[in-house]
Amino acid sequence: MTVVFDIGETLVRDDRYWGSLADWLNVPRHTLSALVGAVTALGMDNAEAVRLLRPGIDLHAVRRAREEAGRGEFLDESDLYPDVRPGLQALRDAGFRVCVAGNQTTRAGDLLRGLLIPADVIATSEEWGVAKPDPGFFDQVVRLARAPVHETVYVGDHPANDIIPAKALGLRTCMIRRGPWGHLWSTDAAVLSAADWQIDSITELPSALSG
């Protein structure tokens, strides 16, 4: 069996990303954070929070400008949730193949690989040219997993991007209750129906999957 993990708010905290973006846009961090929460509750893409503050903004241009100014994406050990290393290592020790695949940039993938977390392979949507919830993303997940669909588990925090589309393609699914999406939607009927497991920590997974 292979376990494939989402990245943002599953392995990595999004605090740095939203905080640095608020600073770049010269808006209060709390304002942007509150708007992210609001669009989350409405089931909208979190990029809409930025567009509410800056209608018509070109997010790709913003990303390029931040990179050119030396204020682009960055990850270090402090961005990882504390259960990531022990949880992933426990899965590998138990004989599971461990993969990481999320809606992230190529740079984010490089940064995460640089942290040398205990994963067999790490990939991002930008590297693949297809992003969640597109079924093509999960086709790539299955190729990455090197296991039959029904023996591939996708772990994520987001119902619309992770749990529901993965389940629709025949993967097993695990909802992790953390971050705004994981907490807000963990009791939603559609999520409860689509998730084979729900966890609060990655360290719970080895025993849950073995059972």
C-alpha positions as CSV (number, residue, x, y, z in Angstrom):
1,M,0.0,0.0,0.0
2,T,1.1,3.6,-0.8
3,V,0.3,6.7,1.3
4,V,0.3,10.0,-0.6
5,F,0.2,13.3,1.2
6,D,-1.1,16.7,0.3
7,I,1.3,19.5,1.2
8,G,-0.3,22.7,2.4
9,E,-1.9,22.4,5.9
10,T,-1.2,18.6,5.8
11,L,2.6,18.6,6.0
12,V,3.4,22.3,6.0
13,R,1.8,25.2,7.8
14,D,0.5,28.0,5.5
15,D,1.2,30.7,8.1
16,R,4.4,31.9,6.4
17,Y,2.8,32.0,2.9
18,W,-0.2,34.1,3.9
19,G,1.7,36.3,6.3
20,S,4.4,37.2,3.7
21,L,1.8,37.8,1.0
22,A,-0.1,40.2,3.3
23,D,3.2,42.1,4.0
24,W,3.9,42.3,0.2
25,L,0.4,43.6,-0.5
26,N,0.7,46.0,2.4
27,V,-2.4,44.8,4.1
28,P,-2.9,43.7,7.8
29,R,-2.1,40.0,8.2
30,H,-5.3,39.6,10.2
31,T,-7.4,41.1,7.4
32,L,-6.1,38.6,4.8
33,S,-6.3,35.7,7.3
34,A,-9.9,36.6,8.1
35,L,-10.8,36.8,4.4
36,V,-9.2,33.4,3.8
37,G,-11.4,32.0,6.5
38,A,-14.5,33.7,5.0
39,V,-14.0,32.3,1.5
40,T,-13.2,28.9,3.0
41,A,-16.5,28.9,4.8
42,L,-18.2,29.7,1.5
43,G,-16.5,26.9,-0.3
44,M,-14.5,29.2,-2.5
45,D,-10.9,29.0,-3.7
46,N,-8.6,30.8,-1.2
47,A,-7.2,33.0,-4.0
48,E,-10.5,34.8,-3.9
49,A,-9.4,36.3,-0.6
50,V,-6.7,38.2,-2.4
51,R,-9.0,39.2,-5.2
52,L,-11.4,40.7,-2.6
53,L,-8.5,43.0,-1.4
54,R,-7.1,43.7,-4.9
55,P,-9.7,43.2,-7.6
56,G,-8.2,42.2,-10.9
57,I,-4.8,41.3,-9.4
58,D,-2.5,39.1,-11.4
59,L,-1.3,36.5,-8.9
60,H,1.3,35.1,-11.3
61,A,2.7,38.6,-11.7
62,V,2.8,39.0,-8.0
63,R,4.7,35.8,-7.6
64,R,7.2,36.8,-10.2
65,A,7.7,40.2,-8.6
66,R,8.3,38.7,-5.1
67,E,10.8,36.2,-6.5
68,E,12.7,39.0,-8.3
69,A,12.7,41.0,-5.1
70,G,14.1,38.1,-3.1
71,R,10.9,37.7,-1.2
72,G,9.5,34.6,-2.8
73,E,8.5,31.2,-1.5
74,F,10.5,29.8,1.4
75,L,10.3,26.8,3.6
76,D,12.4,25.6,6.5
77,E,12.0,23.1,9.4
78,S,9.8,25.5,11.3
79,D,7.1,25.3,8.6
80,L,6.7,21.5,9.0
81,Y,4.0,20.2,11.4
82,P,5.8,18.4,14.3
83,D,4.3,15.0,13.5
84,V,5.6,15.0,9.9
85,R,9.0,13.4,10.4
86,P,8.0,10.8,13.0
87,G,4.7,10.0,11.2
88,L,6.2,9.5,7.8
89,Q,9.1,7.6,9.2
90,A,6.7,5.3,11.1
91,L,4.9,4.6,7.8
92,R,8.0,3.7,6.0
93,D,9.2,1.5,8.9
94,A,5.8,-0.3,8.6
95,G,6.5,-1.1,5.0
96,F,4.4,1.6,3.3
97,R,5.6,3.6,0.3
98,V,5.3,7.3,1.2
99,C,4.8,10.0,-1.5
100,V,4.0,13.7,-1.4
101,A,1.9,15.4,-4.1
102,G,0.1,18.7,-3.7
103,N,-1.0,21.9,-5.5
104,Q,2.3,23.7,-5.2
105,T,5.0,25.4,-7.3
106,T,8.1,23.8,-8.6
107,R,10.1,25.9,-6.2
108,A,8.0,24.7,-3.3
109,G,8.7,21.1,-4.3
110,D,12.5,21.9,-4.4
111,L,12.3,23.5,-1.0
112,L,10.4,20.5,0.5
113,R,12.9,18.0,-1.1
114,G,15.7,20.1,0.4
115,L,14.3,19.4,3.9
116,L,14.9,15.7,3.4
117,I,11.7,14.5,5.0
118,P,11.2,10.7,5.0
119,A,9.3,10.4,1.7
120,D,10.1,8.2,-1.3
121,V,9.2,10.9,-3.8
122,I,7.8,14.5,-3.8
123,A,5.9,16.1,-6.7
124,T,3.9,19.2,-7.3
125,S,1.1,20.3,-9.6
126,E,3.3,22.8,-11.4
127,E,5.8,20.1,-12.2
128,W,3.0,17.9,-13.5
129,G,1.1,20.7,-15.4
130,V,-2.2,19.8,-13.8
131,A,-3.7,20.8,-10.4
132,K,-6.3,19.4,-8.0
133,P,-9.2,18.8,-8.2
134,D,-8.6,17.9,-11.9
135,P,-8.9,14.1,-12.3
136,G,-5.6,14.3,-14.2
137,F,-3.8,15.2,-11.0
138,F,-5.0,12.0,-9.3
139,D,-4.0,10.0,-12.4
140,Q,-0.5,11.3,-11.8
141,V,-0.9,10.4,-8.1
142,V,-1.6,6.8,-9.0
143,R,1.4,6.6,-11.3
144,L,3.6,8.1,-8.5
145,A,2.2,5.6,-6.0
146,R,3.1,2.5,-8.0
147,A,0.2,0.7,-6.4
148,P,-3.3,-0.3,-7.5
149,V,-5.8,2.5,-7.0
150,H,-7.6,0.7,-4.2
151,E,-4.2,0.3,-2.4
152,T,-3.4,4.0,-2.6
153,V,-4.4,6.3,0.2
154,Y,-4.5,10.1,-0.3
155,V,-4.2,12.2,2.8
156,G,-5.4,15.8,2.8
157,D,-7.2,18.5,4.6
158,H,-9.4,20.0,1.9
159,P,-12.7,18.3,0.9
160,A,-13.1,19.8,-2.6
161,N,-9.4,19.5,-3.6
162,D,-8.4,16.3,-1.8
163,I,-10.9,13.9,-0.3
164,I,-13.9,14.1,-2.7
165,P,-12.0,14.0,-6.0
166,A,-9.6,11.3,-4.8
167,K,-12.5,9.2,-3.7
168,A,-14.2,9.7,-7.1
169,L,-11.2,8.2,-8.8
170,G,-11.2,5.1,-6.6
171,L,-8.5,6.0,-4.2
172,R,-8.8,5.4,-0.4
173,T,-8.9,8.7,1.4
174,C,-7.9,10.1,4.8
175,M,-9.0,13.5,6.1
176,I,-6.6,15.2,8.5
177,R,-8.3,17.6,10.9
178,R,-6.0,20.6,10.9
179,G,-5.8,24.0,9.2
180,P,-9.0,26.0,8.4
181,W,-10.3,23.5,5.9
182,G,-9.6,20.4,8.0
183,H,-11.4,21.8,11.0
184,L,-14.3,23.4,9.2
185,W,-15.3,20.6,7.0
186,S,-14.4,17.5,9.1
187,T,-18.0,17.0,10.1
188,D,-19.5,17.7,6.7
189,A,-21.7,14.8,5.5
190,A,-20.0,14.6,2.1
191,V,-16.6,14.4,3.7
192,L,-17.7,11.8,6.2
193,S,-19.1,9.8,3.4
194,A,-15.9,10.1,1.2
195,A,-13.2,9.7,3.9
196,D,-12.2,6.2,4.8
197,W,-10.3,7.5,7.8
198,Q,-10.1,10.8,9.8
199,I,-7.0,11.6,11.9
200,D,-5.7,14.4,14.0
201,S,-2.0,13.4,13.6
202,I,0.0,11.6,11.0
203,T,1.4,9.4,13.8
204,E,-2.1,7.8,14.0
205,L,-1.8,6.5,10.4
206,P,0.4,3.4,10.7
207,S,-2.0,1.7,13.2
208,A,-5.1,2.9,11.4
209,L,-4.0,1.5,8.0
210,S,-2.7,-1.7,9.5
211,G,-6.0,-2.2,11.2
